[in-house]
Every structure is written in C-alpha cells, then in structure tokens.
Amino acid sequence: MSAQCATCADYELERPKFVRLTQLSRQAVRDYEDLRSCYEELKQHYEEQQRLAKKYRNENASLQLKVQEQQETLNRLQNASEAVCEEYGMLRSRYNAETKAASKVLKKASQWYLENQDLRRTSQILWEKVAASDLRLEVTCLKGELERSESSARDLAAKNERLLAELDSERTERSRCQKRLAEMEDGMGRLNRVSVLAAREYFELRKKFEDESERNRVHEKEAARKFVVILNTTP
C-alpha cells in the first residue's frame, strides 16, 4: 500500500511534465505541419519561378536570334546603301563630264558656223568691190577663192554633221544618265526609309531583350532567396 502510494505520488509529480511534453510534442507536430505546408507552397512557387525563368530564357534566346537577324539585315542594307551612294557618285561625275563635253561641242559648232558666215560675207563684199576692168582677173581669183571657200564650207558642213551626230549621241546618253540618276535617287530614298525602319525595329527588340533579361535575373534571384530561406527553416 505504501509502495502504491509512492507510485501515485511520483505519477502526480511527473504528470505535469508529461502533459507539458505532450503539449510541446503536439505543438512541434503542428509547427512541423505548418512548415511542411509552407515548404510545399514555396516549393511550388519555386518550381513555377523556374518554369517562368526557363520560358523567359527561351523567349530571350528567340529575341536574341531575332535581334541578330535584324542586325545582319541592317548591315546588308548599310552595305547596299554605301554601294548605291558610290555608284550614284560615279554616275554624277560622268554626267557632269558628259554635260561639259556636250557644251564644248555646241560651242565649237557655233564657232564654225560663224566663221562660215563671215567667209560668205567676205566673198560677197569682194564681188561688190571688183572694178569692171579687173573683173575677169578678180573673177578668176575669186573663183579659186570661192572653190576653196566651198571646199572649206563642205568640210565644215561635214564636221557639223559629225558634231550634230555626236551631240545627239551625247544628248541620248545624257537622258539615260538623268534617268539612271533619278532611279538611283529613288532607290536611295527607299533604302534610307527601309534602313530607318530596320534600325527602329532593331533598337525596340534590343530594348525588349534587355528588359526581359533584367526581369529574369530578378525572378531567379528571388526564387534562389526563397529556396535558401526554406532550406534554413526546414528542421
């Protein structure tokens, strides 16, 4: 009886401790369940962040490829524009040279025409000044001079015809050059507009790529931070 009482007394003494340990154990279980639930939630969030990061990486790779393609297109347009400018400069120089040559031909033809007119006037004046007594001698001399003048006139006419043919050829070439210059100027205008649009799209894509990259870095840092927090709080 005495031993039984002692046992009861010990039980009564230990009971509060047992109750306290039971409460602590239950509290620990609840805390563990809460932590586990939080861990699962954070794990899902982390996996979602990983999925988004992978998606953003794929999108960034696609954007980077598109940016590279736009850069290559821009380089090709720039090279084409430079080639067009160079050809335009060559055509412009040739056009100026041919215009100058045509002007010289016209000036020379006008000079020969005036000389021929002067020669005809001189012959007419000589005929009027010849006296009756010296008419035969003067006629003979004048006939010789006239024949020479006519020969010179024929030569001048032939030269004029050649010059006119050259002038027509130069005018045709000049018209062709003017048409080509107009086409080149129109082509340069189109190339400049395409270059501006390509450059604008390139910089917009580059800005979007940089923004996406920055957002990915932020998401990855946040996911890594939360994962470290989970590891540190998990018992």
C-alpha positions in Angstrom: 0.0 0.0 0.0 2.8 2.3 0.9 4.6 1.4 -2.4 1.4 2.1 -4.4 1.0 5.5 -2.7 4.6 6.3 -3.6 4.0 5.4 -7.2 0.9 7.6 -7.3 2.8 10.4 -5.7 5.5 10.0 -8.4 2.9 10.0 -11.1 1.3 13.1 -9.8 4.7 14.7 -9.7 5.6 13.6 -13.3 2.2 14.2 -14.7 2.6 18.0 -15.3 5.9 17.2 -17.1 4.2 14.6 -19.2 1.3 16.9 -20.0 3.8 19.6 -20.9 5.9 17.3 -23.1 2.7 16.1 -24.8 1.7 19.7 -25.5 5.2 20.5 -26.7 5.1 17.4 -28.9 1.7 18.4 -30.4 2.9 21.9 -30.9 6.0 20.6 -32.6 3.9 18.4 -34.8 1.7 21.4 -35.7 4.7 23.6 -36.3 6.2 20.8 -38.5 3.0 20.5 -40.5 2.8 24.3 -40.9 6.5 24.4 -42.0 5.8 21.4 -44.3 2.8 23.2 -45.8 4.9 26.4 -46.2 7.7 24.4 -47.7 5.4 22.7 -50.2 3.9 26.1 -51.1 7.3 27.7 -51.5 8.5 24.6 -53.5 5.6 25.0 -55.9 6.3 28.7 -56.1 10.0 28.0 -56.8 9.1 25.4 -59.5 6.8 28.0 -61.0 9.6 30.5 -60.9 11.9 28.0 -62.5 9.3 27.3 -65.2 8.9 31.0 -65.9 12.7 31.5 -65.9 13.0 28.7 -68.5 10.2 30.3 -70.5 11.9 33.7 -70.3 15.3 32.2 -71.3 13.7 30.6 -74.3 12.0 33.9 -75.2 15.3 35.7 -74.7 17.1 33.3 -76.9 14.4 33.8 -79.6 14.6 37.6 -79.2 18.4 37.5 -79.3 18.2 35.5 -82.5 15.8 38.0 -84.0 18.0 40.9 -82.9 21.0 39.2 -84.6 18.9 38.7 -87.8 17.9 42.4 -87.7 21.5 43.4 -87.2 22.5 41.3 -90.2 19.7 42.8 -92.2 20.8 46.3 -91.1 24.4 45.6 -92.1 23.3 44.3 -95.5 21.1 47.4 -96.0 24.0 49.7 -95.0 26.4 47.9 -97.4 23.8 48.2 -100.2 23.3 51.9 -99.4 27.0 52.5 -99.5 27.3 50.7 -102.9 24.4 52.8 -104.2 26.0 56.0 -103.0 29.2 55.1 -104.6 27.5 54.3 -107.9 25.5 57.4 -107.7 28.7 59.5 -107.2 30.3 57.8 -110.3 27.2 58.4 -112.4 27.0 62.0 -111.2 30.7 62.6 -112.1 30.2 61.0 -115.5 27.0 63.1 -116.1 28.9 66.3 -115.3 31.8 65.3 -117.6 29.4 64.5 -120.5 27.4 67.7 -120.0 30.7 69.7 -120.1 31.8 67.8 -123.3 28.4 68.5 -124.9 28.7 72.2 -124.1 32.1 72.3 -125.7 30.8 70.6 -128.9 28.0 73.1 -129.2 30.4 76.0 -128.7 32.7 74.7 -131.4 29.9 74.1 -133.8 28.7 77.7 -133.3 32.2 79.0 -133.9 32.5 77.1 -137.2 29.1 78.3 -138.3 30.0 81.9 -137.6 33.3 81.5 -139.5 31.5 80.1 -142.5 29.0 83.1 -142.4 32.0 85.5 -142.2 33.6 83.8 -145.2 30.4 84.2 -147.2 30.1 87.8 -146.3 33.7 88.4 -147.2 33.1 86.8 -150.7 30.1 89.0 -151.3 32.0 92.2 -150.3 34.8 91.2 -152.6 32.5 90.7 -155.5 31.0 94.2 -154.9 34.4 95.9 -154.8 35.7 94.4 -158.0 36.1 97.1 -160.8 34.8 96.4 -164.3 38.3 96.5 -165.8 39.7 94.0 -163.4 36.5 91.9 -163.4 37.9 88.9 -165.2 41.1 88.7 -163.2 39.2 89.2 -160.0 36.6 86.7 -161.1 39.3 84.1 -161.7 40.9 84.8 -158.3 37.6 84.9 -156.7 36.5 81.6 -158.3 39.6 80.0 -156.9 38.9 81.5 -153.5 35.3 80.6 -153.8 36.2 77.0 -154.7 38.4 76.9 -151.7 35.7 78.5 -149.6 33.1 76.0 -150.8 35.6 73.2 -150.1 36.0 74.6 -146.6 32.3 75.0 -146.3 31.8 71.4 -147.3 34.4 70.3 -144.7 32.7 72.5 -142.1 29.3 71.0 -143.1 30.6 67.5 -142.8 32.2 68.4 -139.4 28.9 70.0 -138.3 27.0 66.8 -139.3 29.5 64.8 -137.3 29.2 67.2 -134.4 25.4 67.1 -134.6 25.5 63.3 -134.6 27.9 63.3 -131.6 25.6 65.9 -129.9 22.6 63.7 -130.5 24.5 60.7 -129.0 25.6 62.9 -126.1 22.0 64.0 -125.5 20.8 60.4 -125.6 23.5 59.4 -123.2 22.7 62.4 -121.0 19.0 61.5 -120.9 19.9 57.9 -120.0 22.2 59.2 -117.2 19.5 61.5 -115.9 17.0 58.6 -115.9 19.6 56.4 -114.1 20.3 59.2 -111.6 16.6 59.6 -110.9 16.3 55.8 -110.4 19.3 55.8 -108.1 17.9 58.7 -106.1 14.6 57.0 -105.8 16.3 53.7 -104.8 18.4 55.6 -102.2 15.3 57.1 -100.8 13.6 53.7 -100.4 16.8 52.2 -98.9 17.0 55.0 -96.4 13.4 54.5 -95.4 13.9 50.7 -95.0 17.2 51.3 -93.1 15.4 53.7 -90.7 12.6 51.1 -90.1 15.0 48.3 -89.7 17.1 50.3 -87.2 14.0 51.3 -85.3 12.8 47.7 -85.0 16.3 46.6 -84.1 16.5 49.0 -81.1 13.0 48.1 -80.0 13.9 44.4 -80.0 17.1 45.1 -78.2 15.3 47.1 -75.5 12.7 44.3 -75.1 15.5 41.8 -74.8 17.3 43.8 -72.1 14.1 44.3 -70.2 13.3 40.6 -70.3 16.9 39.7 -69.2 16.6 42.0 -66.3 13.2 40.6 -65.2 14.6 37.1 -65.5 17.6 37.9 -63.3 15.2 39.4 -60.7 13.0 36.3 -60.7 15.9 34.0 -60.5 17.4 35.9 -57.5 14.0 35.9 -55.7 13.5 32.2 -56.3 17.0 31.4 -55.1 16.5 33.6 -52.0 13.2 31.9 -51.1 14.7 28.4 -51.6 17.6 29.3 -49.3 15.0 30.5 -46.7 13.2 27.2 -47.0 16.4 25.2 -46.5 17.3 27.2 -43.5 13.9 26.9 -41.8 13.4 23.2 -42.6 14.3 21.0 -39.5 
